[in-house]
């Protein structure tokens, strides 16, 4: 069974004290490999030189907003740093699991087996792009571009972590 940061397993989440941001291990559905510090994220896209990740992507699907401080900080690193076409840009967030319909509840099942690879009822796992109480999510923004040194292609990456 997959472990979570506070000592509970994913199977125990429906009866554990409520925690909407319980970081848990993730089992890859195709490989079966367990990742202890998994992060996942939103869609990636390709960008031209001097193009930027649009600000409308700096929000959560549920609450719809992040704090102005986060938006301003992201805007400082949202422009393609390689100044070349065909760079990719994306954000990642911590992997968390919580209950679907509350602690101790039964008969609800929104497990979405892609995100709840253990298929336990009343457990929902997802990348957490929701802001904390202060309006800040735990977000990382990355840029990458494929380069070729004449021998073989390689990926050049640049990353940024929001640190309150």
N, C-alpha and C positions, 0 to 999 in steps of 0.2 A: 504494500500500500504506500502511496506517496506521502511524504512528510511535509508539514508546513512549519513556518518559522516559530510558532508558539508551542510546538510539541504535539499538536494534534495531527491526525492523518486526514487526508481528503475525505475518506469514508466517515470520519467522526464530525465533520463540519456541520451537518444538519442538527446535531445536538450539542455542539460546543457553544461557549459564549459568543454572541454575535460579534463579528469583526468583518467589516466590508472590504478590508484590505489585507487579508491574510495571505502573505506570500507563500507559495507552495511549489513543490517540484512539478515538473512537467514531463510526461512520457510521450515521446514522439509517436504519433499513431502509425506511421509506416515503418519506422526503424525499431521501435520498442525501446530506444535509448532514453534513459532518465537524465534530465538536466536539473541540477540543484539550484542554479541561479539563472533561471530562464527569463528572457525579456523578449517581447514581441512588439509588433507595431503596425502602424497604419500603412497604407499604400505607399509605394515608392514611385518616383517619376524621373524622367530624364530632363535635363536642363541645359540650355545653351550658355555660352560665356555671358557673364553678367546677369543671367536670369536668376530669379529668386523663388524660393518656396512661397506660395501665396499665403497671405495672412489668414485666409478663411480656413486653412488646415490647422491653425493653432487654437483648437477648441476640443472639447469632449463631445461625444455624440449625445450623451444624456443631459448634461447640464448646459451645454452650449457655450460655455465661456471659461477662460482662465483669467488670472489677475493681470492687470495692466503691466506690472513689473515683469511677469513671464513673457508677455507679448513683446514688450520692448526689448528684453534680452534676446528672445528668439529672432527678432527682426535684425539684430546686430550680426547674427551668424547665418542668416537665411539666404544670403547671396552665394552663388556658386564660387567657391574659393579658388578653383583651378583656372578660372578665366579661359576655359576651353569648352567647346561643345561636347555633348554626350556624357556629362557627369550625371550621376544619380544622387538624389537627396531623399532622406527618409528620417522618421523619428521612431524611437522604440520606448517602451514603458515596462514596468515590472509586471510579472505574471502573478495574478491573485485568484483566490477562490473564495466564494461566500455562499450563503444560502440563497435559493431562488425565492422562496415564499416565507421565510422566517424560521427561527430556531424551533425545533420540535414539531414542525408541521409535516403532514404526510399528504400524499395524493396529488402533489404538484410535481410536474416534471418538465423542466425546460433545460434539460441537461446539454443539449446540442453536442453530440458525441465528438465532434471535431475538437471542441474546446474542453470537454470533460471526458478525457480518454479512459477514465475508470468507469464511466457510466453509472455513477451513483445518483439516486433520486435526490432532488432538492439541493443539488450542488451546481453552481455556475462558476466557470473559470474563464478569465479573459485578461487582455492586457489593460492595465489600469491607467487610462488617460483622464480619469476624473480628478478634479482639483481636490486638495485636502482642505481643511477648514479655512486656511489662510489664502485659498485661491490658487495654490501652486501645485501642479502635478509633478511627479518624478519623471522628467523627460530627458531624453538624450537625442541629439540631432547629429546625423552622420552624412558625409559626402563621400563619394567614391568615383573613381574614373579608371578605366582600363588603359594601361600603358604597355609599351613594347620596347624592350631594351635591345632588340635585335636578335635575342636568343629565344625568349618566350614571353608571352603576355603576363602581366601581373596587375594586381589591383592596388591602387594608391588610395588610401583612406585618410580622412580627417574627421575628428569627432569632437563633440561638445556636450557636456553634462550640465544641466541647470543645477546650481548649488545656491540655495537660499542664502 
